[in-house]
Amino acid sequence: MDSYILTPIIFAILGGALPTFVWLFFWLKQDKLNPEPRKMIFLAFIGGMISVVIAMWLEKIAFTDGTAKLLTIESLKTPLLWLKDYGIHNNIAFDRVLLVSFFAPIIEECAKFLLAITLVLRSKHDDEPLDPVVYMITVALGFAAIENTLFLIDPFVKNELINGIMTGNMRFIGATVLHTMSSAMIGLFIAFNLFDTKIKKFFWTIGGLLSAILVHMVFNFFMINNSTNSGFLTLQSLWIIVIVVLLLFEKIKKLRVEKI
């Protein structure tokens, strides 16, 4: 491969993946007393990377066909018209608004969860309340590593170094945290009901998935707004969720001790 193309790709990979390892190290430290097997963490991270491919494929289908199909649903016409007006006001194409604030959150959260439950959440190593939270966060960071890399390739190929660095920084404090927190929410819903009946666990897990999708939708909706204040307040709210998750982490540690 030509070095003109290879070098920017390498920088994009480093800029996209390395920050996720910083987050991964931070969250794994929260479970240092009884850490998960490295092979399971690796599997969860790879699962998150694979889920990007699934999400991109489904989002492409949604972007081309989903908008037209949604417009045929009578009960959705009013909110869809509101979204269309919102897009016009912010100079954003309607199908783009719909993809970012509706299709993408549903597809991405479901894809991450699908890979998590397929690869790690049903294993013998998922036997303590903190385990599903750690696994879901790891899957999310695997997803973010690839997604961030893809976002960075274009500015680095165009030799827009400053733009690339700014994009990387914003994704480090924004999108990466979003994916981590939304997936952590699913893990938390599972964790607090890990010892309940299967039917209760099922409904609580669905509740966690729906909550993750809702948070993702709200974040994306306000971040596509051209207003700086809107973006700043959205990031602030996201970091409040980080604090809440950290507090719940500590509560789950006590729950593990109580159950043991």
N, C-alpha and C positions, 0 to 999 in steps of 0.2 A: 504493500500500500504506500502511496506517495506520502512523504513526510509532511507535506503541506496539509494533508487531511489527517494523518495519524496523530500529529502533535496536539492539535485542538481536541481530538477525541480523548486522548490521554488526560489532558487537563480537565475536560468535562467529567470524565470518570472520577478523577481525584476530587474535583470540586463537588461532585454530586454524591459520591459514596462515603468519603472520609468523614464528613460531618455526621452522617448517620451512625458511624461507629462510635463517635463521641457520645451521642445520645444512648446508644446501646450499652456502652460501658457504664453510663450514669444509672440507667434503669436496672441493669444486672447487679449493680452494687447494692441496690435496695433489697436484694434477696441473697446477700452474701452468706447468711447463716446456713442456708440449705439450697445451694445453687442447682439449677437444672443441668443435666448432662450436656456437655458441649456439642455432642452430635445432634441433640434435639434442638438446641439453639441454632445450630447451623442449618438444620432442616427447615426450621421455621423461617429463617432469614431467606433461604432459597425459595421457599414457598411464596413469600411476599414478592420476590423478584418475578416469579412465574405469573403471579396474579396480575402484574402490570400488562403482560401480553394478552391475557384474557380480557381485561378491562378495556384495553385499547381496541380490540377487535369488536367488542360489544358496543363501545361508544361510537365507533365508526358506523355501525349499523343504525344505532339510535339517531345519530346526527343526520343520516341520509333519509331514513324512513320514519323515524319516531315522531317527528314534529307533525307531519301530515296525518298520521294515525291518531295522535292525541286531539287534533283539531276536530275530528269527527265525533268525539265524545261530548255530548250536549252539556253534561254537568260540569265539564272543565272549561267551557268557553269563556266564562267570566274571568276566572283567574288567569287564563292564558292571554286574554285581551289585555289584562292589567300588566302582565309580564311584557307583552309586546310594546305597550306604551312606555314602560320603564326602559326597555331597550332603546326605543327611539329617543327618549329624553337623554340617555347617556351615550348615544351614538354607537350602540352595539346591536348587531344583527339579532333578530328574534331567535333564530335557531341556535345561535351561539349562547344567548342568555339561557335558553331552555336546556342546552347541553350542560353548561357549567353549573347551573343552580338546581337542576332536576335529575337529568339522566346520569351525569357523572357521579354524584354522591351515592345514588342507589347502586349503580354498577360497581363502583370501586369498593364500597363497604362490603357488598355481597361477595365480590371476588376475593377480597382478603379473608373474609370469614370462611368461605368455601375451602380455600387452601389450608387454612388453620385447622379446621375440623377434619379435613382429609389426612393431614400429615402429622399433627401433634396433639390436638385436643382430645382425641380418643385413645391415646397411648397409655401404657402403664405408668409412664412418668408424669402424667397429669393427675396427680392424686392428692394435692394439697390446694387450699384456697388461693394461694398466691400464684400457683402455676399457670392457670389460664390467662391471668393478667400479663405475666411475663411473656408467654408465648404470643399473645395477641399483639403486644407492643413490638416484639421481635419481627413478626410478620409485617407489621406496618412499616417498620424501618427498612426492611428488605424492599418493600414497595416503593418507599420514598427514595431509596438509593438509585433505583433505575429511573424513576420519574424525574428526579432532580437532574440526573445525567442527561436525559433527553432534552430537558429545558435549557441546559447549558451548552449543548453542542452547537446550536445555531450562532449565538454570539461569539463563541470561541473560533468557529470556522470563519466567521466574518472578520476576525481579528479585532473584535470589540472587547478588549480585555476588561475595561472598567465596567462595561455593561454586564459582562459575564460575572465579575466579582460581586456586583450589586445584586444580580439575580440570585447567585448562590447564597448570599447573606440573607436576603429576604425569604428564601425558601427554608433556610436553616431555622429562622425564628417564626416562620409562618406555616407553610404547607407541611413541612416535616413534623412540626408540633401538632398540626391538625390531624394528620394521619395517625400519629402516635396516640393522641388523646381520644379520638373517635374509636379506635380499636381497643384502647384501654377500657373504655366504657363497657364494651361488650364483655371483656374479661372480668370486669368488676361485677356485672350482673350475674355472670356464671359463678364467680368466686363466692359471693354471699349466699348462694343457693346450692353450693356444690354437694351438700349432704342431704338435700331434700329429695323428694320422689322424682322419678323421671319426668312425669307430666309437669310438675312445677318447674323443674329445671328447663324444660322445653319452652314454656311460656315466658319465663324470665329471660332466657337467651334471646328469644324473638324480641322481647321488650328492649334488651340491650342493643340489638341490631337496629331496631327502629330509632332508638335514641341516637345512635352513632350517625345514622343517615340524616336525621334532623339537624344535628350539630354541623355536619358537613355541608348540608344545604344552606343553612343560615350563614356560615362562614363564606362560602363561595358567592352567595348572593350579594353580600355587602362588600366583598373584596373586588367584585367587578365594577362596582360603582367608582366613578372618576373622582369622587370626593376624597381628599386626603384625610379629613377628619373621620369619615366613615371607616376607612381602612385602619386608621390608628386605634379607634375604639374597638374594632373587631379583634385586632391583635391583643389589645388589653384584656378583652373578655376571654380570649383563648388562654392567656397566661393565668387568669384566675382559675380556669378549669384545671390547669397544671397543678396549682396549689391544692385544689380540692382532691385531685387524684392522689397526690403525695400523702395527704392526710388519710385518705381511705386505704392507701398502702399500709400505713401503720396500723390501722384498725384491723386489716386482714391478717397481719402478722400476729396480732393478739388472738384473732379468731382461730388461727392455725394451732396456737398453743392450747387454747381451750378445748379444741376438738381432739387433739392428741392426748 
